[in-house]
Amino acid sequence: MSGTSPTVIRPLRRADREQLQRLVEATGVFSPAEIAIALELIDAVLDKPGQKDYCIAVSDEDGSPVGYYCLGPTPGTSGTYDLYWIAVAPSHHGRGIGSALDAHAEALVRSSGGRLIVAETSSTPRYDATRAFYHRRGYAELSRIRDYYSAGDDLVVLGKYLVPLHGG
């Protein structure tokens, strides 16, 4: 796929699991614990097709996943969604796939009456590109909890409002 070709985004298939595991590992960003969590969410979607907690969409090139996102409504809220994962194969960075995945997620949230997407990430340098991606896509830092993941590793909460803030 060239940088000008449209990105095909489709639902998750069972055959994607192994390739998505390799993709998440290849990013070099996620820890083994984070990779295990990503796979747990993939399995939840594959093993319980009727569940409503998570939605996974895959960016497809020639039948193989080159990126994906995992999104779900935040329990106990009205219209807030958590963007749990968005990852693109390093070999496909810079092609607009991440932006297409984020736009797809945003459209899904809007179509479900959602008003806010929240993404949590780390403050460490290995996540600099991730935070920059979110900022380019219109997310703003909503909060930061110091030393959340470990000493010197803050939790950075980013959000994108899809409708005007109440009262403003």
DSSP file (Angstrom, degrees, kcal/mol; ACC not computed):
  #  RESIDUE AA STRUCTURE BP1 BP2  ACC     N-H-->O    O-->H-N    N-H-->O    O-->H-N    TCO  KAPPA ALPHA  PHI   PSI    X-CA   Y-CA   Z-CA
    1    1 A M              0   0    0      0, 0.0     2,-0.1     0, 0.0     6,-0.0   0.000 360.0 360.0 360.0 132.6    0.0    0.0    0.0
    2    2 A S    >   -     0   0    0      1,-0.1     3,-1.2     4,-0.1    93,-0.0  -0.435 360.0 -99.2 -87.9 169.3    1.4    3.4   -0.8
    3    3 A G  T 3  S+     0   0    0      1,-0.3    -1,-0.1    -2,-0.1    91,-0.0   0.657 123.4  49.9 -63.1 -15.6    1.0    6.5    1.3
    4    4 A T  T 3  S+     0   0    0      2,-0.1    -1,-0.3    92,-0.0     3,-0.1   0.553  85.9 102.1-101.4  -9.6   -1.9    7.6   -0.9
    5    5 A S  S <  S-     0   0    0     -3,-1.2     2,-0.1     1,-0.1     0, 0.0  -0.480  82.0-104.3 -74.3 144.4   -3.9    4.4   -1.0
    6    6 A P        -     0   0    0      0, 0.0     2,-0.5     0, 0.0    -1,-0.1  -0.383  34.2-117.4 -66.6 147.5   -7.0    4.3    1.2
    7    7 A T        -     0   0    0     89,-0.1     2,-0.6    -3,-0.1    54,-0.1  -0.741  20.1-139.7 -87.4 128.7   -6.6    2.3    4.4
    8    8 A V  E     -A   60   0A   0     52,-0.7    52,-3.0    -2,-0.5     2,-0.5  -0.795  20.5-171.8 -88.5 122.7   -8.9   -0.7    4.7
    9    9 A I  E     +A   59   0A   0     -2,-0.6    50,-0.2    50,-0.2    59,-0.0  -0.975  13.7 161.4-119.8 127.8  -10.3   -1.1    8.2
   10   10 A R  E     -A   58   0A   0     48,-2.7    48,-3.4    -2,-0.5     3,-0.1  -0.846  41.6 -77.7-138.3 168.7  -12.2   -4.2    9.1
   11   11 A P  E     -A   57   0A   0      0, 0.0    46,-0.2     0, 0.0     2,-0.1  -0.284  58.5 -88.9 -66.7 157.9  -13.4   -6.2   12.1
   12   12 A L        -     0   0    0     44,-1.2     2,-0.3     2,-0.0    44,-0.1  -0.384  41.7-159.8 -64.4 141.0  -11.0   -8.5   14.0
   13   13 A R    >   -     0   0    0     -3,-0.1     3,-2.0    -2,-0.1     4,-0.4  -0.913  29.0-117.2-121.2 153.2  -10.7  -12.1   12.8
   14   14 A R  G >  S+     0   0    0     -2,-0.3     3,-1.5     1,-0.3     4,-0.3   0.868 114.5  61.9 -55.9 -37.6   -9.4  -15.1   14.7
   15   15 A A  G 3  S+     0   0    0      1,-0.3     4,-0.5     2,-0.1    -1,-0.3   0.653  94.4  65.3 -65.4 -14.0   -6.6  -15.5   12.1
   16   16 A D  G <> S+     0   0    0     -3,-2.0     4,-2.9     1,-0.2     5,-0.3   0.704  77.6  85.8 -78.8 -20.3   -5.3  -12.0   13.1
   17   17 A R  H <> S+     0   0    0     -3,-1.5     4,-2.3    -4,-0.4    -1,-0.2   0.896  91.1  41.8 -55.1 -52.7   -4.4  -12.9   16.7
   18   18 A E  H  > S+     0   0    0     -4,-0.3     4,-2.2     1,-0.2    -1,-0.2   0.904 116.6  49.0 -63.2 -41.6   -0.9  -14.2   16.1
   19   19 A Q  H  > S+     0   0    0     -4,-0.5     4,-2.3     1,-0.2    -1,-0.2   0.882 110.9  50.5 -66.8 -37.3    0.0  -11.5   13.6
   20   20 A L  H  X S+     0   0    0     -4,-2.9     4,-2.8     2,-0.2     5,-0.2   0.874 107.6  53.8 -68.3 -35.7   -1.3   -8.8   16.1
   21   21 A Q  H  X S+     0   0    0     -4,-2.3     4,-2.3    -5,-0.3    -2,-0.2   0.951 111.2  45.3 -60.9 -47.5    0.8  -10.3   18.8
   22   22 A R  H  X S+     0   0    0     -4,-2.2     4,-2.5     1,-0.2    -2,-0.2   0.895 112.4  52.6 -61.7 -39.6    3.9  -10.0   16.6
   23   23 A L  H  X S+     0   0    0     -4,-2.3     4,-1.1     2,-0.2    -2,-0.2   0.938 110.2  46.4 -61.8 -48.5    2.9   -6.5   15.6
   24   24 A V  H  < S+     0   0    0     -4,-2.8     6,-0.5     1,-0.2     4,-0.4   0.903 114.9  47.7 -63.0 -41.1    2.6   -5.3   19.2
   25   25 A E  H >< S+     0   0    0     -4,-2.3     3,-1.2    -5,-0.2    -1,-0.2   0.895 107.3  57.1 -64.8 -39.3    5.9   -7.0   20.1
   26   26 A A  H 3< S+     0   0    0     -4,-2.5    -1,-0.2     1,-0.3    -2,-0.2   0.722  88.7  74.3 -68.4 -21.7    7.6   -5.4   17.1
   27   27 A T  T 3< S-     0   0    0     -4,-1.1    -1,-0.3    -3,-0.4    -2,-0.2   0.824  87.7-147.8 -61.5 -28.3    6.7   -1.9   18.1
   28   28 A G  S <  S+     0   0    0     -3,-1.2    -1,-0.1    -4,-0.4    -2,-0.1   0.579  75.7  91.7  72.0   8.5    9.4   -2.1   20.8
   29   29 A V        +     0   0    0     -5,-0.4     2,-0.2     2,-0.1    -4,-0.1   0.813  64.7  76.9-100.3 -40.3    7.3    0.2   23.0
   30   30 A F  S    S-     0   0    0     -6,-0.5    -2,-0.1     1,-0.1    -3,-0.0  -0.518  72.4-131.4 -85.7 140.1    5.1   -2.2   25.0
   31   31 A S     >  -     0   0    0     -2,-0.2     4,-2.6     1,-0.1     5,-0.2  -0.323  33.7-101.5 -75.4 164.7    6.4   -4.2   28.0
   32   32 A P  H  > S+     0   0    0      0, 0.0     4,-2.1     0, 0.0     5,-0.1   0.881 125.7  52.1 -56.0 -37.5    5.7   -7.9   28.3
   33   33 A A  H  > S+     0   0    0      2,-0.2     4,-1.8     1,-0.2     5,-0.1   0.905 109.8  48.5 -65.8 -40.4    2.9   -7.1   30.8
   34   34 A E  H  > S+     0   0    0      2,-0.2     4,-2.5     1,-0.2    -1,-0.2   0.889 109.7  52.1 -66.8 -38.8    1.4   -4.6   28.4
   35   35 A I  H  X S+     0   0    0     -4,-2.6     4,-2.3     1,-0.2    -1,-0.2   0.907 107.8  52.3 -62.6 -41.3    1.6   -7.2   25.5
   36   36 A A  H  X S+     0   0    0     -4,-2.1     4,-2.1    -5,-0.2    -1,-0.2   0.894 109.6  49.2 -61.3 -40.2   -0.2   -9.7   27.7
   37   37 A I  H  X S+     0   0    0     -4,-1.8     4,-2.2     2,-0.2    -2,-0.2   0.918 108.8  52.7 -65.7 -43.3   -3.0   -7.2   28.4
   38   38 A A  H  X S+     0   0    0     -4,-2.5     4,-2.2     1,-0.2    -2,-0.2   0.920 111.7  46.3 -57.6 -44.1   -3.3   -6.5   24.7
   39   39 A L  H  X S+     0   0    0     -4,-2.3     4,-2.8     1,-0.2    -1,-0.2   0.858 107.8  56.8 -68.3 -35.0   -3.7  -10.2   24.0
   40   40 A E  H  X S+     0   0    0     -4,-2.1     4,-2.0     2,-0.2    -1,-0.2   0.905 109.5  45.6 -61.5 -41.5   -6.2  -10.6   26.8
   41   41 A L  H  X S+     0   0    0     -4,-2.2     4,-1.9     2,-0.2    -2,-0.2   0.895 111.7  51.5 -70.0 -39.7   -8.4   -7.9   25.2
   42   42 A I  H  X S+     0   0    0     -4,-2.2     4,-2.4     1,-0.2    -2,-0.2   0.934 111.3  48.5 -59.3 -45.9   -8.0   -9.5   21.8
   43   43 A D  H  X S+     0   0    0     -4,-2.8     4,-3.3     1,-0.2     5,-0.3   0.877 106.5  56.8 -62.9 -37.9   -9.0  -12.8   23.2
   44   44 A A  H  X S+     0   0    0     -4,-2.0     4,-1.3     1,-0.2     7,-0.2   0.904 111.1  43.5 -60.5 -40.8  -12.0  -11.2   25.0
   45   45 A V  H  < S+     0   0    0     -4,-1.9    -2,-0.2     2,-0.2    -1,-0.2   0.911 118.5  43.7 -70.9 -42.2  -13.3  -10.0   21.6
   46   46 A L  H  < S+     0   0    0     -4,-2.4    -2,-0.2     1,-0.2    -3,-0.2   0.891 118.3  42.7 -70.1 -39.3  -12.6  -13.2   19.8
   47   47 A D  H  < S+     0   0    0     -4,-3.3    -1,-0.2     1,-0.3    -2,-0.2   0.686 121.6  37.6 -85.1 -19.1  -13.9  -15.6   22.5
   48   48 A K    ><  +     0   0    0     -4,-1.3     3,-2.1    -5,-0.3    -1,-0.3  -0.651  64.6 175.5-132.3  76.6  -17.1  -13.6   23.4
   49   49 A P  T 3  S+     0   0    0      0, 0.0    -1,-0.1     0, 0.0    -2,-0.1   0.747  79.3  53.4 -57.6 -25.5  -18.5  -12.1   20.1
   50   50 A G  T 3  S+     0   0    0      2,-0.0    -5,-0.1     0, 0.0    -2,-0.0   0.528  81.2 116.6 -87.3  -5.4  -21.5  -10.7   21.8
   51   51 A Q    <   -     0   0    0     -3,-2.1    -3,-0.0    -7,-0.2     3,-0.0  -0.245  49.0-160.8 -65.9 154.6  -19.6   -8.8   24.5
   52   52 A K        +     0   0    0      1,-0.1    -1,-0.1     3,-0.0     3,-0.1   0.295  69.7  86.9-117.3   6.2  -20.0   -5.0   24.5
   53   53 A D  S    S+     0   0    0      1,-0.2     2,-0.4    19,-0.1    -1,-0.1   0.825  93.7  27.4 -78.9 -31.8  -16.9   -4.0   26.5
   54   54 A Y        -     0   0    0     18,-0.2     2,-0.4   -10,-0.1    18,-0.2  -0.975  55.6-167.1-137.0 144.7  -14.3   -3.9   23.7
   55   55 A C  E     - B   0  71A   0     16,-2.9    16,-2.4    -2,-0.4     2,-0.5  -1.000  10.9-167.1-127.4 131.2  -14.3   -3.3   20.0
   56   56 A I  E     - B   0  70A   0     -2,-0.4   -44,-1.2    14,-0.2     2,-0.4  -0.979   4.4-176.0-122.2 129.6  -11.3   -4.1   17.9
   57   57 A A  E     -AB  11  69A   0     12,-1.6    12,-2.1    -2,-0.5     2,-0.4  -0.948  12.3-148.3-122.3 146.9  -10.8   -2.9   14.3
   58   58 A V  E     -AB  10  68A   0    -48,-3.4   -48,-2.7    -2,-0.4     2,-0.6  -0.924  11.6-136.0-120.3 134.7   -7.9   -3.9   12.1
   59   59 A S  E     -AB   9  67A   0      8,-2.7     7,-3.0    -2,-0.4     8,-1.0  -0.819  34.7-155.2 -86.0 124.6   -6.1   -2.0    9.4
   60   60 A D  E     -AB   8  65A   0    -52,-3.0   -52,-0.7    -2,-0.6     2,-0.4  -0.851  23.3-179.4-113.8 135.0   -5.6   -4.6    6.6
   61   61 A E  E >  S- B   0  64A   0      3,-2.8     3,-1.7    -2,-0.4   -54,-0.0  -0.961  81.6 -22.4-130.2 115.9   -3.1   -4.8    3.8
   62   62 A D  T 3  S-     0   0    0     -2,-0.4    -1,-0.1     1,-0.3    -2,-0.0   0.851 127.9 -49.9  53.6  38.9   -3.5   -7.7    1.4
   63   63 A G  T 3  S+     0   0    0      1,-0.2    -1,-0.3     0, 0.0    -3,-0.0   0.452 119.1 103.1  85.1   0.6   -5.4   -9.7    4.1
   64   64 A S  E <  S-B   61   0A   0     -3,-1.7    -3,-2.8   -45,-0.0     2,-0.2  -0.927  74.9-111.4-119.2 142.2   -2.9   -9.2    6.9
   65   65 A P  E     +B   60   0A   0      0, 0.0    -5,-0.2     0, 0.0     3,-0.1  -0.502  33.3 169.6 -71.5 134.3   -3.2   -6.8    9.8
   66   66 A V  E    S-     0   0A   0     -7,-3.0    23,-2.8     1,-0.4     2,-0.3   0.344  71.2  -2.2-119.9  -1.3   -0.7   -3.9    9.8
   67   67 A G  E     -BC  59  88A   0     -8,-1.0    -8,-2.7    21,-0.3    -1,-0.4  -0.955  62.3-176.6-174.6 164.8   -2.4   -2.0   12.6
   68   68 A Y  E     -BC  58  87A   0     19,-2.3    19,-2.4    -2,-0.3     2,-0.3  -0.988  12.1-147.5-163.0 164.1   -5.3   -2.1   15.0
   69   69 A Y  E     -BC  57  86A   0    -12,-2.1   -12,-1.6    -2,-0.3     2,-0.4  -0.973   5.3-153.9-134.4 156.1   -7.2   -0.3   17.8
   70   70 A C  E     +BC  56  85A   0     15,-2.3    15,-1.6    -2,-0.3    14,-1.5  -0.999  24.6 167.6-128.6 127.0   -9.1   -1.5   20.8
   71   71 A L  E     +BC  55  83A   0    -16,-2.4   -16,-2.9    -2,-0.4    12,-0.2  -0.941   5.1 168.1-138.2 151.2  -11.8    0.8   22.2
   72   72 A G  E     - C   0  82A   0     10,-2.0    10,-3.2    -2,-0.3   -18,-0.2  -0.976  41.0 -89.5-163.5 155.6  -14.6    0.5   24.6
   73   73 A P  E     - C   0  81A   0      0, 0.0     8,-0.3     0, 0.0     3,-0.0  -0.417  47.9-114.6 -64.6 139.9  -17.2    2.4   26.6
   74   74 A T    >   -     0   0    0      6,-2.9     3,-1.6    -2,-0.1     6,-0.3  -0.662  35.7-113.9 -78.2 121.2  -15.9    3.5   30.0
   75   75 A P  T 3  S+     0   0    0      0, 0.0     3,-0.1     0, 0.0    -1,-0.1  -0.235  97.3  19.2 -55.9 140.3  -17.9    1.7   32.7
   76   76 A G  T 3  S+     0   0    0      1,-0.3     2,-0.3    -3,-0.0    -2,-0.0   0.553 106.7  99.7  79.1   8.5  -20.0    4.0   34.8
   77   77 A T    <   -     0   0    0     -3,-1.6     2,-0.6     3,-0.2    -1,-0.3  -0.763  67.9-129.6-120.4 168.6  -20.0    6.9   32.3
   78   78 A S  S    S-     0   0    0     -2,-0.3     3,-0.1    -3,-0.1    35,-0.0  -0.930  90.3 -11.8-119.2 104.8  -22.3    8.3   29.7
   79   79 A G  S    S+     0   0    0     -2,-0.6    36,-3.4     1,-0.3    37,-1.9   0.531  97.3 125.2  88.6   6.7  -20.6    8.8   26.4
   80   80 A T  E     - d   0 116A   0     -6,-0.3    -6,-2.9    35,-0.2     2,-0.4  -0.847  37.6-169.7-101.1 137.3  -17.0    8.4   27.4
   81   81 A Y  E     -Cd  73 117A   0     35,-2.7    37,-2.9    -2,-0.4     2,-0.5  -0.962  16.1-137.7-126.1 142.0  -14.8    5.8   25.7
   82   82 A D  E     -Cd  72 118A   0    -10,-3.2   -10,-2.0    -2,-0.4     2,-1.0  -0.860   6.5-150.5 -96.4 130.1  -11.4    4.4   26.5
   83   83 A L  E     +C   71   0A   0     35,-3.2    37,-0.4    -2,-0.5   -12,-0.2  -0.855  22.6 176.7 -95.7  97.4   -9.0    4.0   23.6
   84   84 A Y  E     +     0   0A   0    -14,-1.5     2,-0.4    -2,-1.0    -1,-0.2   0.891  58.7   6.4 -73.9 -41.7   -7.0    1.1   25.1
   85   85 A W  E     +C   70   0A   0    -15,-1.6   -15,-2.3    -3,-0.2     2,-0.3  -0.999  48.2 170.5-145.3 142.1   -4.7    0.3   22.2
   86   86 A I  E     +C   69   0A   0     -2,-0.4     2,-0.4   -17,-0.2   -17,-0.2  -0.878  22.7 162.8-146.7 122.4   -3.7    1.7   18.9
   87   87 A A  E     -C   68   0A   0    -19,-2.4   -19,-2.3    -2,-0.3     2,-0.4  -0.999  19.3-166.5-145.1 143.1   -0.7    0.2   17.3
   88   88 A V  E     -C   67   0A   0     -2,-0.4   -21,-0.3   -21,-0.2     5,-0.1  -0.985  37.3-100.5-129.6 140.0    0.8    0.1   13.8
   89   89 A A    >   -     0   0    0    -23,-2.8     3,-2.7    -2,-0.4     4,-0.3  -0.341  31.9-125.2 -56.3 133.4    3.6   -2.2   12.5
   90   90 A P  G >  S+     0   0    0      0, 0.0     3,-1.3     0, 0.0    -1,-0.1   0.827 110.6  62.1 -52.2 -33.4    6.9   -0.3   12.5
   91   91 A S  G 3  S+     0   0    0      1,-0.3    -2,-0.1     3,-0.0   -25,-0.0   0.628 107.3  45.3 -67.7 -11.7    7.3   -1.1    8.8
   92   92 A H  G X  S+     0   0    0     -3,-2.7     3,-1.1   -26,-0.2     5,-0.4   0.269  81.4 127.8-116.3   8.9    4.1    0.8    8.1
   93   93 A H  T <   +     0   0    0     -3,-1.3    -4,-0.0    -4,-0.3     0, 0.0  -0.329  67.6  30.7 -63.3 149.6    4.7    3.9   10.2
   94   94 A G  T 3  S+     0   0    0      1,-0.0    -1,-0.2   -91,-0.0   -91,-0.0   0.542  90.2 100.9  82.0   7.2    4.4    7.2    8.4
   95   95 A R  S <  S-     0   0    0     -3,-1.1    -2,-0.1   -93,-0.0    -1,-0.0   0.368  97.6-106.5-104.6   3.3    1.7    6.0    6.0
   96   96 A G  S  > S+     0   0    0     -4,-0.1     4,-2.2     3,-0.0     5,-0.2   0.559  83.3 125.5  84.9   7.6   -1.3    7.5    7.8
   97   97 A I  H  > S+     0   0    0     -5,-0.4     4,-2.6     2,-0.2     5,-0.2   0.924  72.9  49.4 -68.1 -43.7   -2.5    4.2    9.1
   98   98 A G  H  > S+     0   0    0      1,-0.2     4,-2.6     2,-0.2    -1,-0.2   0.914 112.3  48.6 -60.5 -42.4   -2.6    5.3   12.8
   99   99 A S  H  > S+     0   0    0      2,-0.2     4,-2.6     1,-0.2    -1,-0.2   0.894 111.2  50.2 -64.7 -39.9   -4.5    8.4   11.8
  100  100 A A  H  X S+     0   0    0     -4,-2.2     4,-2.2     2,-0.2    -2,-0.2   0.902 111.4  48.8 -65.4 -40.4   -7.0    6.3    9.8
  101  101 A L  H  X S+     0   0    0     -4,-2.6     4,-2.6     2,-0.2    -2,-0.2   0.927 112.3  48.1 -63.7 -44.5   -7.5    4.0   12.7
  102  102 A D  H  X S+     0   0    0     -4,-2.6     4,-2.6     1,-0.2    -2,-0.2   0.912 111.5  49.7 -63.4 -42.2   -8.0    6.9   15.1
  103  103 A A  H  X S+     0   0    0     -4,-2.6     4,-2.4     2,-0.2    -1,-0.2   0.886 110.9  50.5 -62.8 -38.8  -10.5    8.5   12.7
  104  104 A H  H  X S+     0   0    0     -4,-2.2     4,-2.2     2,-0.2    -2,-0.2   0.921 111.0  48.2 -64.2 -44.6  -12.3    5.2   12.4
  105  105 A A  H  X S+     0   0    0     -4,-2.6     4,-2.5     1,-0.2    -2,-0.2   0.919 111.2  50.9 -61.5 -44.0  -12.5    4.9   16.2
  106  106 A E  H  X S+     0   0    0     -4,-2.6     4,-2.7     1,-0.2    -2,-0.2   0.911 109.5  49.9 -60.9 -43.6  -13.7    8.5   16.5
  107  107 A A  H  X S+     0   0    0     -4,-2.4     4,-2.5     2,-0.2    -1,-0.2   0.890 110.4  50.8 -63.0 -39.1  -16.5    7.8   13.9
  108  108 A L  H  X S+     0   0    0     -4,-2.2     4,-1.0     2,-0.2    -2,-0.2   0.928 111.3  47.4 -64.0 -44.9  -17.5    4.7   15.8
  109  109 A V  H ><>S+     0   0    0     -4,-2.5     5,-3.1     1,-0.2     3,-0.7   0.936 112.6  49.2 -62.3 -46.4  -17.7    6.6   19.1
  110  110 A R  H ><5S+     0   0    0     -4,-2.7     3,-1.8     1,-0.2    -2,-0.2   0.911 108.7  53.0 -58.3 -43.5  -19.7    9.4   17.4
  111  111 A S  H 3<5S+     0   0    0     -4,-2.5    -1,-0.2     1,-0.3    -2,-0.2   0.702 108.1  51.9 -68.1 -18.3  -22.1    6.9   15.9
  112  112 A S  T <<5S-     0   0    0     -4,-1.0    -1,-0.3    -3,-0.7    -2,-0.2   0.296 124.6-102.6 -97.4   7.6  -22.7    5.4   19.3
  113  113 A G  T < 5 +     0   0    0     -3,-1.8    -3,-0.2     1,-0.2    -2,-0.1   0.649  68.6 158.1  81.0  15.4  -23.5    8.8   20.8
  114  114 A G      < -     0   0    0     -5,-3.1    -1,-0.2    -6,-0.2   -34,-0.2  -0.330  25.6-177.6 -73.5 156.5  -20.1    9.1   22.4
  115  115 A R        +     0   0    0    -36,-3.4    47,-3.2     1,-0.3    48,-0.9   0.528  63.0  38.0-129.0 -15.1  -18.7   12.5   23.4
  116  116 A L  E     -dE  80 161A   0    -37,-1.9   -35,-2.7    45,-0.3     2,-0.5  -0.994  53.4-161.8-146.7 133.6  -15.2   11.9   24.8
  117  117 A I  E     -dE  81 160A   0     43,-2.1    43,-2.3    -2,-0.3     2,-0.4  -0.970  15.3-164.8-113.2 130.8  -12.3    9.5   23.9
  118  118 A V  E     -dE  82 159A   0    -37,-2.9   -35,-3.2    -2,-0.5     2,-0.4  -0.945   7.1-175.7-118.3 134.9   -9.7    9.0   26.6
  119  119 A A  E     - E   0 158A   0     39,-2.9    39,-3.3    -2,-0.4     2,-0.4  -0.998  10.2-154.5-129.1 132.7   -6.2    7.4   26.1
  120  120 A E  E     + E   0 157A   0    -37,-0.4     2,-0.3    -2,-0.4    37,-0.2  -0.865  23.0 160.3-106.4 140.7   -3.7    6.7   28.9
  121  121 A T  E     - E   0 156A   0     35,-2.3    35,-3.4    -2,-0.4     2,-0.2  -0.925  36.8 -92.7-149.9 174.4    0.0    6.6   28.3
  122  122 A S  E     - E   0 155A   0     -2,-0.3    33,-0.2    33,-0.2     9,-0.1  -0.521  18.3-138.1 -90.4 155.9    3.3    6.7   30.0
  123  123 A S        +     0   0    0     31,-1.3    32,-0.1    -2,-0.2    -1,-0.1   0.446  66.6 116.1 -90.7  -1.4    5.5    9.8   30.4
  124  124 A T  S >  S-     0   0    0     30,-0.2     3,-2.2     1,-0.1     4,-0.1  -0.263  80.4-109.9 -71.0 157.0    8.7    8.0   29.6
  125  125 A P  G >  S+     0   0    0      0, 0.0     3,-2.1     0, 0.0     4,-0.4   0.798 114.2  68.4 -56.6 -30.3   10.8    9.0   26.5
  126  126 A R  G 3  S+     0   0    0      1,-0.3     4,-0.2     2,-0.1     3,-0.2   0.708 102.0  48.8 -65.7 -14.9    9.9    5.7   24.7
  127  127 A Y  G <> S+     0   0    0     -3,-2.2     4,-2.6     1,-0.1    -1,-0.3   0.263  79.1 103.3-103.5  10.0    6.3    7.0   24.5
  128  128 A D  H <> S+     0   0    0     -3,-2.1     4,-2.4     1,-0.2     5,-0.2   0.926  83.5  47.0 -56.4 -46.8    7.3   10.5   23.1
  129  129 A A  H  > S+     0   0    0     -4,-0.4     4,-2.3     2,-0.2    -1,-0.2   0.864 110.8  53.3 -65.9 -35.2    6.1    9.5   19.6
  130  130 A T  H  > S+     0   0    0      2,-0.2     4,-2.2     1,-0.2    -2,-0.2   0.944 110.9  45.0 -64.0 -48.3    2.9    8.1   21.0
  131  131 A R  H  X S+     0   0    0     -4,-2.6     4,-2.4     1,-0.2    -2,-0.2   0.899 112.3  52.3 -63.5 -39.5    2.0   11.3   22.8
  132  132 A A  H  X S+     0   0    0     -4,-2.4     4,-2.4    -5,-0.2    -1,-0.2   0.901 107.5  53.2 -63.0 -40.2    3.0   13.4   19.8
  133  133 A F  H  X S+     0   0    0     -4,-2.3     4,-1.6     2,-0.2    -2,-0.2   0.949 109.7  47.5 -58.0 -50.2    0.7   11.3   17.6
  134  134 A Y  H  <>S+     0   0    0     -4,-2.2     5,-2.5     1,-0.2     3,-0.2   0.912 110.9  51.2 -60.6 -42.8   -2.2   11.9   20.0
  135  135 A H  H ><5S+     0   0    0     -4,-2.4     3,-1.6     1,-0.2    -1,-0.2   0.907 108.5  51.8 -61.9 -41.1   -1.5   15.6   20.1
  136  136 A R  H 3<5S+     0   0    0     -4,-2.4    -1,-0.2     1,-0.3    -2,-0.2   0.820 107.0  55.2 -62.8 -29.7   -1.5   15.8   16.3
  137  137 A R  T 3<5S-     0   0    0     -4,-1.6    -1,-0.3    -3,-0.2    -2,-0.2   0.332 128.3 -96.2 -88.2   6.9   -4.9   14.0   16.3
  138  138 A G  T < 5S+     0   0    0     -3,-1.6    23,-0.3     1,-0.3     2,-0.2   0.547  76.9 139.8  94.9   7.2   -6.4   16.7   18.5
  139  139 A Y      < -     0   0    0     -5,-2.5     2,-0.3    -6,-0.2    -1,-0.3  -0.588  34.2-157.4 -81.7 147.9   -6.1   15.0   21.9
  140  140 A A  E     -F  159   0A   0     19,-2.7    19,-2.4    -2,-0.2     2,-0.6  -0.909  28.4-100.1-122.0 152.5   -5.1   17.2   24.9
  141  141 A E  E     +F  158   0A   0     -2,-0.3    17,-0.3    17,-0.2     3,-0.1  -0.622  39.2 177.1 -71.9 119.6   -3.4   16.3   28.2
  142  142 A L  E     -     0   0A   0     15,-3.2     2,-0.3    -2,-0.6    16,-0.2   0.772  61.3 -14.5 -94.2 -32.7   -6.3   16.2   30.7
  143  143 A S  E     -F  157   0A   0     14,-1.5    14,-2.6     2,-0.0     2,-0.3  -0.986  51.0-150.3-163.5 167.2   -4.3   15.0   33.7
  144  144 A R  E     -F  156   0A   0     -2,-0.3     2,-0.6    12,-0.2    12,-0.2  -0.976   4.9-158.8-147.7 130.4   -1.1   13.6   34.9
  145  145 A I  E >   -F  155   0A   0     10,-2.2    10,-2.3    -2,-0.3     3,-1.1  -0.951  26.6-129.5-112.7 114.7   -0.4   11.4   37.9
  146  146 A R  E 3  S+     0   0A   0     -2,-0.6     8,-0.1     1,-0.2     5,-0.1  -0.291  82.8   0.5 -64.3 141.9    3.2   11.5   39.0
  147  147 A D  E 3  S+     0   0A   0      1,-0.1    -1,-0.2     3,-0.1     7,-0.2   0.780  86.1 143.2  53.8  33.7    5.1    8.2   39.6
  148  148 A Y  E <  S+     0   0A   0     -3,-1.1     6,-0.2     5,-0.2     3,-0.1   0.963  73.6  28.0 -70.5 -54.9    2.0    6.2   38.6
  149  149 A Y  E    S-     0   0A   0      4,-2.0     2,-0.3     1,-0.3    -1,-0.1   0.889 139.9 -37.3 -76.5 -39.5    3.6    3.3   36.8
  150  150 A S  E >  S-F  153   0A   0      3,-1.0     3,-2.6     0, 0.0    -1,-0.3  -0.942  90.8 -48.7-169.2 173.7    6.9    3.5   38.7
  151  151 A A  T 3  S+     0   0    0      1,-0.3     3,-0.1    -2,-0.3    -3,-0.0  -0.370 130.5   9.9 -57.2 124.8    9.2    6.1   40.1
  152  152 A G  T 3  S+     0   0    0     -2,-0.1     2,-0.6     1,-0.1    -1,-0.3   0.462 106.1 103.1  83.9   2.0    9.7    8.7   37.4
  153  153 A D  E <   - F   0 150A   0     -3,-2.6    -4,-2.0   -29,-0.1    -3,-1.0  -0.874  55.6-165.7-122.6  97.3    7.0    7.2   35.1
  154  154 A D  E     -     0   0A   0     -2,-0.6   -31,-1.3    -7,-0.2     2,-0.6  -0.414  23.2-119.5 -80.8 153.6    3.8    9.3   35.1
  155  155 A L  E     -EF 122 145A   0    -10,-2.3   -10,-2.2   -33,-0.2     2,-0.6  -0.853  28.8-160.6 -85.8 123.8    0.4    8.3   33.9
  156  156 A V  E     -EF 121 144A   0    -35,-3.4   -35,-2.3    -2,-0.6     2,-0.6  -0.948   0.6-158.5-109.9 118.4   -0.5   10.9   31.2
  157  157 A V  E     -EF 120 143A   0    -14,-2.6   -15,-3.2    -2,-0.6   -14,-1.5  -0.873  11.7-173.2-100.9 119.1   -4.3   11.0   30.5
  158  158 A L  E     -EF 119 141A   0    -39,-3.3   -39,-2.9    -2,-0.6     2,-0.3  -0.837   3.6-175.5-110.3 147.4   -5.1   12.4   27.0
  159  159 A G  E     -EF 118 140A   0    -19,-2.4   -19,-2.7    -2,-0.3     2,-0.4  -0.989  19.9-157.8-145.5 154.6   -8.6   13.1   25.8
  160  160 A K  E     -E  117   0A   0    -43,-2.3   -43,-2.1    -2,-0.3     2,-0.4  -0.967  16.5-147.8-133.1 115.6  -10.4   14.3   22.7
  161  161 A Y  E     -E  116   0A   0     -2,-0.4   -45,-0.3   -23,-0.3     4,-0.1  -0.693   8.5-169.6 -83.0 132.0  -13.9   15.9   23.1
  162  162 A L  S    S+     0   0    0    -47,-3.2   -46,-0.2    -2,-0.4    -1,-0.1   0.544  75.0  34.4 -98.5 -10.5  -16.2   15.1   20.2
  163  163 A V  S    S-     0   0    0    -48,-0.9     3,-0.1     1,-0.0   -48,-0.0  -0.925 104.0 -79.7-134.9 160.2  -18.8   17.6   21.3
  164  164 A P        -     0   0    0      0, 0.0     3,-0.1     0, 0.0    -2,-0.1  -0.275  57.2 -96.5 -60.3 147.8  -18.5   21.0   23.0
  165  165 A L    >   -     0   0    0      3,-0.2     3,-2.4     1,-0.1     2,-0.1  -0.342  49.0 -91.5 -63.2 145.0  -18.0   20.8   26.7
  166  166 A H  T 3  S+     0   0    0      1,-0.3    -1,-0.1     2,-0.2    -3,-0.0  -0.382 113.2   8.6 -59.1 127.4  -21.2   21.2   28.8
  167  167 A G  T 3         0   0    0     -2,-0.1    -1,-0.3    -3,-0.1    -2,-0.1   0.539 360.0 360.0  78.6   6.5  -21.7   24.8   29.7
  168  168 A G    <         0   0    0     -3,-2.4    -3,-0.2    -4,-0.0    -2,-0.2   0.353 360.0 360.0-154.4 360.0  -18.9   25.9   27.4
